[in-house]
Amino acid sequence: TGSEADLRNALLDRPALIESGFEPLATERPTDAGPIDLFGRDSDGRPVVVELKRRRVGPSAASQLQRYVAAIEREEGDNAAVRGILVAPSVTDRARRLLAEHELEFVAVEPPSSTGDAGENNTLDTEPAETNAFDPAVDDSAHDSAGDATGNDESEAAGTVPADEESN
């Protein structure tokens, strides 16, 4: 698996992996909540905060993204419609619920391999986070210890694409 920098560079080269019309404007953009991995605007001109993770992630990544979105909302003003997108190979159920609770999105992308080998899968899972409410009584910490477990989960996205593949 490639590094987070490899993933960032691949997305800068091919921003449509995040979504069609996404325009990257800055990397490591400073905010009062810390630096944002990738900042840009969507096709409607809305600010978009993109948090990159090279491995499967848990709730801590969703919380981190929420803090960055809130920081940009403070900068942009009260009526800012700031979007947040978590880009990672997969997320745990608990992280998916947190993303949905905060109206944040998830895009499944595998970091490019360090060898640059492209696989045969050229589909991209860009489904938004599920809309079911977060249930704090559900504890799936066994799946996401330290917020970055790599175990299998029944909700793991099935259509991830390595970021170094060429789209058709």
Biotite code that builds the C-alpha atoms (Angstrom):
import biotite.structure as struc

atoms = struc.array([
    struc.Atom([0.000, 0.000, 0.000], chain_id="A", res_id=1, res_name="THR", atom_name="CA", element="C"),
    struc.Atom([1.235, 3.444, -0.884], chain_id="A", res_id=2, res_name="GLY", atom_name="CA", element="C"),
    struc.Atom([1.667, 6.357, 1.483], chain_id="A", res_id=3, res_name="SER", atom_name="CA", element="C"),
    struc.Atom([-0.781, 9.155, 2.225], chain_id="A", res_id=4, res_name="GLU", atom_name="CA", element="C"),
    struc.Atom([1.459, 11.430, 0.113], chain_id="A", res_id=5, res_name="ALA", atom_name="CA", element="C"),
    struc.Atom([1.137, 8.967, -2.805], chain_id="A", res_id=6, res_name="ASP", atom_name="CA", element="C"),
    struc.Atom([-2.639, 9.080, -2.389], chain_id="A", res_id=7, res_name="LEU", atom_name="CA", element="C"),
    struc.Atom([-2.659, 12.898, -2.255], chain_id="A", res_id=8, res_name="ARG", atom_name="CA", element="C"),
    struc.Atom([-0.508, 13.165, -5.386], chain_id="A", res_id=9, res_name="ASN", atom_name="CA", element="C"),
    struc.Atom([-2.705, 10.704, -7.274], chain_id="A", res_id=10, res_name="ALA", atom_name="CA", element="C"),
    struc.Atom([-5.815, 12.689, -6.324], chain_id="A", res_id=11, res_name="LEU", atom_name="CA", element="C"),
    struc.Atom([-4.173, 15.961, -7.368], chain_id="A", res_id=12, res_name="LEU", atom_name="CA", element="C"),
    struc.Atom([-3.424, 14.350, -10.734], chain_id="A", res_id=13, res_name="ASP", atom_name="CA", element="C"),
    struc.Atom([-6.944, 12.904, -11.023], chain_id="A", res_id=14, res_name="ARG", atom_name="CA", element="C"),
    struc.Atom([-9.350, 14.926, -8.842], chain_id="A", res_id=15, res_name="PRO", atom_name="CA", element="C"),
    struc.Atom([-12.350, 13.209, -10.466], chain_id="A", res_id=16, res_name="ALA", atom_name="CA", element="C"),
    struc.Atom([-11.494, 10.196, -8.271], chain_id="A", res_id=17, res_name="LEU", atom_name="CA", element="C"),
    struc.Atom([-12.968, 12.286, -5.455], chain_id="A", res_id=18, res_name="ILE", atom_name="CA", element="C"),
    struc.Atom([-15.882, 13.449, -7.591], chain_id="A", res_id=19, res_name="GLU", atom_name="CA", element="C"),
    struc.Atom([-16.564, 14.917, -10.996], chain_id="A", res_id=20, res_name="SER", atom_name="CA", element="C"),
    struc.Atom([-15.985, 18.665, -10.995], chain_id="A", res_id=21, res_name="GLY", atom_name="CA", element="C"),
    struc.Atom([-13.834, 18.734, -7.848], chain_id="A", res_id=22, res_name="PHE", atom_name="CA", element="C"),
    struc.Atom([-11.109, 21.396, -8.103], chain_id="A", res_id=23, res_name="GLU", atom_name="CA", element="C"),
    struc.Atom([-8.209, 21.054, -5.648], chain_id="A", res_id=24, res_name="PRO", atom_name="CA", element="C"),
    struc.Atom([-6.946, 24.429, -4.416], chain_id="A", res_id=25, res_name="LEU", atom_name="CA", element="C"),
    struc.Atom([-4.534, 23.680, -1.567], chain_id="A", res_id=26, res_name="ALA", atom_name="CA", element="C"),
    struc.Atom([-2.762, 20.894, 0.298], chain_id="A", res_id=27, res_name="THR", atom_name="CA", element="C"),
    struc.Atom([-1.968, 21.043, 4.011], chain_id="A", res_id=28, res_name="GLU", atom_name="CA", element="C"),
    struc.Atom([-4.162, 24.153, 4.237], chain_id="A", res_id=29, res_name="ARG", atom_name="CA", element="C"),
    struc.Atom([-3.840, 25.621, 7.744], chain_id="A", res_id=30, res_name="PRO", atom_name="CA", element="C"),
    struc.Atom([-6.934, 26.008, 9.945], chain_id="A", res_id=31, res_name="THR", atom_name="CA", element="C"),
    struc.Atom([-7.444, 26.571, 13.657], chain_id="A", res_id=32, res_name="ASP", atom_name="CA", element="C"),
    struc.Atom([-8.163, 22.816, 13.886], chain_id="A", res_id=33, res_name="ALA", atom_name="CA", element="C"),
    struc.Atom([-4.932, 21.820, 12.124], chain_id="A", res_id=34, res_name="GLY", atom_name="CA", element="C"),
    struc.Atom([-3.839, 21.386, 8.503], chain_id="A", res_id=35, res_name="PRO", atom_name="CA", element="C"),
    struc.Atom([-6.352, 20.037, 5.981], chain_id="A", res_id=36, res_name="ILE", atom_name="CA", element="C"),
    struc.Atom([-4.932, 17.335, 3.690], chain_id="A", res_id=37, res_name="ASP", atom_name="CA", element="C"),
    struc.Atom([-6.688, 18.633, 0.575], chain_id="A", res_id=38, res_name="LEU", atom_name="CA", element="C"),
    struc.Atom([-8.940, 21.657, 0.190], chain_id="A", res_id=39, res_name="PHE", atom_name="CA", element="C"),
    struc.Atom([-10.923, 22.574, -2.897], chain_id="A", res_id=40, res_name="GLY", atom_name="CA", element="C"),
    struc.Atom([-14.277, 23.488, -4.373], chain_id="A", res_id=41, res_name="ARG", atom_name="CA", element="C"),
    struc.Atom([-16.966, 21.315, -5.910], chain_id="A", res_id=42, res_name="ASP", atom_name="CA", element="C"),
    struc.Atom([-18.668, 21.962, -9.239], chain_id="A", res_id=43, res_name="SER", atom_name="CA", element="C"),
    struc.Atom([-21.144, 24.293, -7.483], chain_id="A", res_id=44, res_name="ASP", atom_name="CA", element="C"),
    struc.Atom([-18.332, 26.350, -5.922], chain_id="A", res_id=45, res_name="GLY", atom_name="CA", element="C"),
    struc.Atom([-18.860, 25.021, -2.392], chain_id="A", res_id=46, res_name="ARG", atom_name="CA", element="C"),
    struc.Atom([-15.779, 24.586, -0.195], chain_id="A", res_id=47, res_name="PRO", atom_name="CA", element="C"),
    struc.Atom([-14.739, 20.944, 0.200], chain_id="A", res_id=48, res_name="VAL", atom_name="CA", element="C"),
    struc.Atom([-12.499, 19.587, 2.945], chain_id="A", res_id=49, res_name="VAL", atom_name="CA", element="C"),
    struc.Atom([-10.885, 16.256, 2.015], chain_id="A", res_id=50, res_name="VAL", atom_name="CA", element="C"),
    struc.Atom([-9.260, 14.089, 4.679], chain_id="A", res_id=51, res_name="GLU", atom_name="CA", element="C"),
    struc.Atom([-6.994, 11.369, 3.305], chain_id="A", res_id=52, res_name="LEU", atom_name="CA", element="C"),
    struc.Atom([-6.219, 8.046, 4.963], chain_id="A", res_id=53, res_name="LYS", atom_name="CA", element="C"),
    struc.Atom([-4.163, 5.272, 3.430], chain_id="A", res_id=54, res_name="ARG", atom_name="CA", element="C"),
    struc.Atom([-5.782, 2.459, 5.443], chain_id="A", res_id=55, res_name="ARG", atom_name="CA", element="C"),
    struc.Atom([-9.169, 1.435, 6.746], chain_id="A", res_id=56, res_name="ARG", atom_name="CA", element="C"),
    struc.Atom([-10.316, 3.974, 9.338], chain_id="A", res_id=57, res_name="VAL", atom_name="CA", element="C"),
    struc.Atom([-12.560, 4.212, 12.355], chain_id="A", res_id=58, res_name="GLY", atom_name="CA", element="C"),
    struc.Atom([-14.458, 6.968, 14.153], chain_id="A", res_id=59, res_name="PRO", atom_name="CA", element="C"),
    struc.Atom([-11.405, 9.094, 14.956], chain_id="A", res_id=60, res_name="SER", atom_name="CA", element="C"),
    struc.Atom([-10.988, 9.960, 11.265], chain_id="A", res_id=61, res_name="ALA", atom_name="CA", element="C"),
    struc.Atom([-14.660, 10.972, 10.999], chain_id="A", res_id=62, res_name="ALA", atom_name="CA", element="C"),
    struc.Atom([-14.263, 13.189, 14.071], chain_id="A", res_id=63, res_name="SER", atom_name="CA", element="C"),
    struc.Atom([-11.103, 14.735, 12.643], chain_id="A", res_id=64, res_name="GLN", atom_name="CA", element="C"),
    struc.Atom([-12.900, 15.554, 9.377], chain_id="A", res_id=65, res_name="LEU", atom_name="CA", element="C"),
    struc.Atom([-15.788, 17.115, 11.331], chain_id="A", res_id=66, res_name="GLN", atom_name="CA", element="C"),
    struc.Atom([-13.346, 19.402, 13.196], chain_id="A", res_id=67, res_name="ARG", atom_name="CA", element="C"),
    struc.Atom([-11.823, 20.568, 9.907], chain_id="A", res_id=68, res_name="TYR", atom_name="CA", element="C"),
    struc.Atom([-15.242, 21.222, 8.347], chain_id="A", res_id=69, res_name="VAL", atom_name="CA", element="C"),
    struc.Atom([-16.266, 23.246, 11.426], chain_id="A", res_id=70, res_name="ALA", atom_name="CA", element="C"),
    struc.Atom([-13.046, 25.285, 11.162], chain_id="A", res_id=71, res_name="ALA", atom_name="CA", element="C"),
    struc.Atom([-13.761, 26.168, 7.514], chain_id="A", res_id=72, res_name="ILE", atom_name="CA", element="C"),
    struc.Atom([-17.381, 26.998, 8.394], chain_id="A", res_id=73, res_name="GLU", atom_name="CA", element="C"),
    struc.Atom([-16.069, 29.480, 10.984], chain_id="A", res_id=74, res_name="ARG", atom_name="CA", element="C"),
    struc.Atom([-13.756, 31.016, 8.375], chain_id="A", res_id=75, res_name="GLU", atom_name="CA", element="C"),
    struc.Atom([-16.380, 31.162, 5.613], chain_id="A", res_id=76, res_name="GLU", atom_name="CA", element="C"),
    struc.Atom([-19.219, 32.517, 7.754], chain_id="A", res_id=77, res_name="GLY", atom_name="CA", element="C"),
    struc.Atom([-22.541, 31.420, 9.192], chain_id="A", res_id=78, res_name="ASP", atom_name="CA", element="C"),
    struc.Atom([-24.232, 30.310, 5.990], chain_id="A", res_id=79, res_name="ASN", atom_name="CA", element="C"),
    struc.Atom([-21.277, 28.423, 4.510], chain_id="A", res_id=80, res_name="ALA", atom_name="CA", element="C"),
    struc.Atom([-22.214, 25.082, 2.987], chain_id="A", res_id=81, res_name="ALA", atom_name="CA", element="C"),
    struc.Atom([-18.894, 23.338, 3.606], chain_id="A", res_id=82, res_name="VAL", atom_name="CA", element="C"),
    struc.Atom([-18.678, 19.722, 2.517], chain_id="A", res_id=83, res_name="ARG", atom_name="CA", element="C"),
    struc.Atom([-16.413, 17.114, 4.083], chain_id="A", res_id=84, res_name="GLY", atom_name="CA", element="C"),
    struc.Atom([-15.184, 14.020, 2.263], chain_id="A", res_id=85, res_name="ILE", atom_name="CA", element="C"),
    struc.Atom([-13.178, 11.219, 3.853], chain_id="A", res_id=86, res_name="LEU", atom_name="CA", element="C"),
    struc.Atom([-11.071, 9.354, 1.289], chain_id="A", res_id=87, res_name="VAL", atom_name="CA", element="C"),
    struc.Atom([-9.794, 5.946, 2.412], chain_id="A", res_id=88, res_name="ALA", atom_name="CA", element="C"),
    struc.Atom([-9.865, 2.321, 1.253], chain_id="A", res_id=89, res_name="PRO", atom_name="CA", element="C"),
    struc.Atom([-12.714, 1.579, 3.697], chain_id="A", res_id=90, res_name="SER", atom_name="CA", element="C"),
    struc.Atom([-14.345, 2.676, 6.962], chain_id="A", res_id=91, res_name="VAL", atom_name="CA", element="C"),
    struc.Atom([-15.833, 0.814, 9.898], chain_id="A", res_id=92, res_name="THR", atom_name="CA", element="C"),
    struc.Atom([-19.573, 0.761, 10.527], chain_id="A", res_id=93, res_name="ASP", atom_name="CA", element="C"),
    struc.Atom([-19.118, 3.126, 13.461], chain_id="A", res_id=94, res_name="ARG", atom_name="CA", element="C"),
    struc.Atom([-17.158, 5.613, 11.331], chain_id="A", res_id=95, res_name="ALA", atom_name="CA", element="C"),
    struc.Atom([-19.835, 5.404, 8.622], chain_id="A", res_id=96, res_name="ARG", atom_name="CA", element="C"),
    struc.Atom([-22.513, 6.253, 11.202], chain_id="A", res_id=97, res_name="ARG", atom_name="CA", element="C"),
    struc.Atom([-20.510, 9.238, 12.486], chain_id="A", res_id=98, res_name="LEU", atom_name="CA", element="C"),
    struc.Atom([-20.010, 10.516, 8.952], chain_id="A", res_id=99, res_name="LEU", atom_name="CA", element="C"),
    struc.Atom([-23.754, 10.257, 8.310], chain_id="A", res_id=100, res_name="ALA", atom_name="CA", element="C"),
    struc.Atom([-24.582, 11.991, 11.589], chain_id="A", res_id=101, res_name="GLU", atom_name="CA", element="C"),
    struc.Atom([-22.497, 14.998, 10.545], chain_id="A", res_id=102, res_name="HIS", atom_name="CA", element="C"),
    struc.Atom([-23.594, 14.866, 6.871], chain_id="A", res_id=103, res_name="GLU", atom_name="CA", element="C"),
    struc.Atom([-20.069, 14.013, 5.773], chain_id="A", res_id=104, res_name="LEU", atom_name="CA", element="C"),
    struc.Atom([-19.204, 11.795, 2.828], chain_id="A", res_id=105, res_name="GLU", atom_name="CA", element="C"),
    struc.Atom([-16.949, 8.814, 2.183], chain_id="A", res_id=106, res_name="PHE", atom_name="CA", element="C"),
    struc.Atom([-15.183, 7.934, -1.057], chain_id="A", res_id=107, res_name="VAL", atom_name="CA", element="C"),
    struc.Atom([-13.373, 4.596, -1.257], chain_id="A", res_id=108, res_name="ALA", atom_name="CA", element="C"),
    struc.Atom([-9.979, 4.888, -2.963], chain_id="A", res_id=109, res_name="VAL", atom_name="CA", element="C"),
    struc.Atom([-6.946, 2.659, -2.515], chain_id="A", res_id=110, res_name="GLU", atom_name="CA", element="C"),
    struc.Atom([-3.596, 4.463, -2.371], chain_id="A", res_id=111, res_name="PRO", atom_name="CA", element="C"),
    struc.Atom([-1.439, 3.712, -5.411], chain_id="A", res_id=112, res_name="PRO", atom_name="CA", element="C"),
    struc.Atom([1.041, 0.937, -4.857], chain_id="A", res_id=113, res_name="SER", atom_name="CA", element="C"),
    struc.Atom([4.650, 1.946, -4.486], chain_id="A", res_id=114, res_name="SER", atom_name="CA", element="C"),
    struc.Atom([5.451, -0.119, -7.593], chain_id="A", res_id=115, res_name="THR", atom_name="CA", element="C"),
    struc.Atom([2.846, 1.720, -9.644], chain_id="A", res_id=116, res_name="GLY", atom_name="CA", element="C"),
    struc.Atom([1.154, -1.529, -10.706], chain_id="A", res_id=117, res_name="ASP", atom_name="CA", element="C"),
    struc.Atom([-2.446, -0.971, -11.728], chain_id="A", res_id=118, res_name="ALA", atom_name="CA", element="C"),
    struc.Atom([-5.014, -3.677, -11.094], chain_id="A", res_id=119, res_name="GLY", atom_name="CA", element="C"),
    struc.Atom([-7.952, -4.598, -13.296], chain_id="A", res_id=120, res_name="GLU", atom_name="CA", element="C"),
    struc.Atom([-10.644, -2.951, -11.141], chain_id="A", res_id=121, res_name="ASN", atom_name="CA", element="C"),
    struc.Atom([-11.651, 0.388, -12.632], chain_id="A", res_id=122, res_name="ASN", atom_name="CA", element="C"),
    struc.Atom([-14.860, 1.037, -10.725], chain_id="A", res_id=123, res_name="THR", atom_name="CA", element="C"),
    struc.Atom([-14.997, 3.659, -8.005], chain_id="A", res_id=124, res_name="LEU", atom_name="CA", element="C"),
    struc.Atom([-17.232, 3.466, -4.967], chain_id="A", res_id=125, res_name="ASP", atom_name="CA", element="C"),
    struc.Atom([-18.405, 7.009, -4.323], chain_id="A", res_id=126, res_name="THR", atom_name="CA", element="C"),
    struc.Atom([-21.418, 6.280, -2.185], chain_id="A", res_id=127, res_name="GLU", atom_name="CA", element="C"),
    struc.Atom([-22.218, 8.917, 0.451], chain_id="A", res_id=128, res_name="PRO", atom_name="CA", element="C"),
    struc.Atom([-22.254, 7.862, 4.062], chain_id="A", res_id=129, res_name="ALA", atom_name="CA", element="C"),
    struc.Atom([-25.367, 6.001, 5.136], chain_id="A", res_id=130, res_name="GLU", atom_name="CA", element="C"),
    struc.Atom([-28.121, 8.139, 6.594], chain_id="A", res_id=131, res_name="THR", atom_name="CA", element="C"),
    struc.Atom([-28.927, 5.977, 9.600], chain_id="A", res_id=132, res_name="ASN", atom_name="CA", element="C"),
    struc.Atom([-28.420, 7.734, 12.935], chain_id="A", res_id=133, res_name="ALA", atom_name="CA", element="C"),
    struc.Atom([-25.353, 7.070, 15.041], chain_id="A", res_id=134, res_name="PHE", atom_name="CA", element="C"),
    struc.Atom([-26.057, 4.830, 18.014], chain_id="A", res_id=135, res_name="ASP", atom_name="CA", element="C"),
    struc.Atom([-23.527, 5.426, 20.808], chain_id="A", res_id=136, res_name="PRO", atom_name="CA", element="C"),
    struc.Atom([-24.684, 2.216, 22.491], chain_id="A", res_id=137, res_name="ALA", atom_name="CA", element="C"),
    struc.Atom([-23.193, 0.191, 19.644], chain_id="A", res_id=138, res_name="VAL", atom_name="CA", element="C"),
    struc.Atom([-19.553, -0.531, 20.318], chain_id="A", res_id=139, res_name="ASP", atom_name="CA", element="C"),
    struc.Atom([-17.614, -1.937, 17.410], chain_id="A", res_id=140, res_name="ASP", atom_name="CA", element="C"),
    struc.Atom([-14.240, -0.967, 18.859], chain_id="A", res_id=141, res_name="SER", atom_name="CA", element="C"),
    struc.Atom([-12.986, -4.465, 18.155], chain_id="A", res_id=142, res_name="ALA", atom_name="CA", element="C"),
    struc.Atom([-13.172, -3.509, 14.483], chain_id="A", res_id=143, res_name="HIS", atom_name="CA", element="C"),
    struc.Atom([-11.517, -0.122, 14.815], chain_id="A", res_id=144, res_name="ASP", atom_name="CA", element="C"),
    struc.Atom([-9.035, -0.095, 17.665], chain_id="A", res_id=145, res_name="SER", atom_name="CA", element="C"),
    struc.Atom([-6.925, 3.060, 17.480], chain_id="A", res_id=146, res_name="ALA", atom_name="CA", element="C"),
    struc.Atom([-9.228, 4.246, 14.713], chain_id="A", res_id=147, res_name="GLY", atom_name="CA", element="C"),
    struc.Atom([-7.156, 2.543, 12.018], chain_id="A", res_id=148, res_name="ASP", atom_name="CA", element="C"),
    struc.Atom([-7.754, -1.190, 12.060], chain_id="A", res_id=149, res_name="ALA", atom_name="CA", element="C"),
    struc.Atom([-7.307, -3.197, 8.925], chain_id="A", res_id=150, res_name="THR", atom_name="CA", element="C"),
    struc.Atom([-9.676, -6.081, 9.686], chain_id="A", res_id=151, res_name="GLY", atom_name="CA", element="C"),
    struc.Atom([-12.593, -7.046, 7.508], chain_id="A", res_id=152, res_name="ASN", atom_name="CA", element="C"),
    struc.Atom([-16.014, -5.573, 8.173], chain_id="A", res_id=153, res_name="ASP", atom_name="CA", element="C"),
    struc.Atom([-19.343, -6.471, 6.634], chain_id="A", res_id=154, res_name="GLU", atom_name="CA", element="C"),
    struc.Atom([-19.834, -2.901, 5.407], chain_id="A", res_id=155, res_name="SER", atom_name="CA", element="C"),
    struc.Atom([-16.461, -2.589, 3.719], chain_id="A", res_id=156, res_name="GLU", atom_name="CA", element="C"),
    struc.Atom([-16.791, -0.943, 0.339], chain_id="A", res_id=157, res_name="ALA", atom_name="CA", element="C"),
    struc.Atom([-16.566, -3.493, -2.429], chain_id="A", res_id=158, res_name="ALA", atom_name="CA", element="C"),
    struc.Atom([-15.684, -1.225, -5.332], chain_id="A", res_id=159, res_name="GLY", atom_name="CA", element="C"),
    struc.Atom([-12.465, 0.491, -4.362], chain_id="A", res_id=160, res_name="THR", atom_name="CA", element="C"),
    struc.Atom([-10.054, 1.440, -7.092], chain_id="A", res_id=161, res_name="VAL", atom_name="CA", element="C"),
    struc.Atom([-6.328, 1.967, -6.787], chain_id="A", res_id=162, res_name="PRO", atom_name="CA", element="C"),
    struc.Atom([-5.662, 5.671, -7.297], chain_id="A", res_id=163, res_name="ALA", atom_name="CA", element="C"),
    struc.Atom([-2.959, 4.923, -9.861], chain_id="A", res_id=164, res_name="ASP", atom_name="CA", element="C"),
    struc.Atom([-5.347, 3.277, -12.336], chain_id="A", res_id=165, res_name="GLU", atom_name="CA", element="C"),
    struc.Atom([-6.368, 5.124, -15.459], chain_id="A", res_id=166, res_name="GLU", atom_name="CA", element="C"),
    struc.Atom([-10.087, 5.727, -15.860], chain_id="A", res_id=167, res_name="SER", atom_name="CA", element="C"),
    struc.Atom([-11.839, 4.717, -19.069], chain_id="A", res_id=168, res_name="ASN", atom_name="CA", element="C"),
])
